[in-house]
Amino acid sequence: MGSANTRRGHWQRREPESLAARSTADLERIAGELEGAVALEVDLSNPGAGADLAARAVAALGGVDILVNNAGVSEQPGNEAGVMQVNYISPLETTNALIAQMAERGHGSIIHISSIAGQSGIAESPTYSASKAAIDSLTRTQATAFGGQGVRVNAVAPGLIITDMWEAGRKVPGLADGLERHIALGRWGVPEEIASVVAFLAGDDARYVTGQTIVVDGGFEGSHSFAVYM
């Protein structure tokens, strides 16, 4: 889990990037693969951490043109406030802290990572689903509020993607295969297939796209309960 804050020029020239996450080992590994990348350790479950991260990124890079709010946690019964803090409050904090310097330059791209859970709801994950529905609403609201300042705001809603968040679920007998049968493309997705859509929204090819939540789910038939797939 992490939040990536990248800075690139308006015309897609290569500029320094800032990567942020809780795991310093992963940060340092990825930063080593990217020329000029800056690694910033952060735990976005702490209130105010999003605003602090944004300030540190601006200080390190001199400005942020592209913000990808990628931090996320799954359902945590008994810790509903913690789920909302990471999945909704922290993206709101980072955006609010960075929008003024984007608007001052007259351009910027903000990309929130949502989920298909925000589109249909999942019985087993009510708070997670609500947090992602809130992100979709925030995307539309911020696009309207900041479009006149040259800042675009979009979201990407992944479907069933092979990530650490699904590691335990994919081990439940019959669940992974049962879900796969309801994906039009016949397979689970991989992170790179989400990253490519994020890259599109970040770049000038998407310069007339804002306020959108793009679903990337391979044609998954949504349901109100994963239990029906087992």
Protein Blocks (a to p, Z undefined) as FASTA:
>chain_A
ZZddddddfkopacddddddfblklmmmmmmmpghiacddddfkbghklmmmmmmmmmmn
opafbdcdfbdcdddehilmmmmmmmmmmmmmmmmmmmmmmmmnopacddddddfklmno
pfklmmlmmmmmmmmmmmmmmmmmmmmnopacddddddddddfklmmmmmpghklmmmmm
mgfnopacdfklmmmmmmmmmmmklmmgghiacddehopacdfbfklmZZ
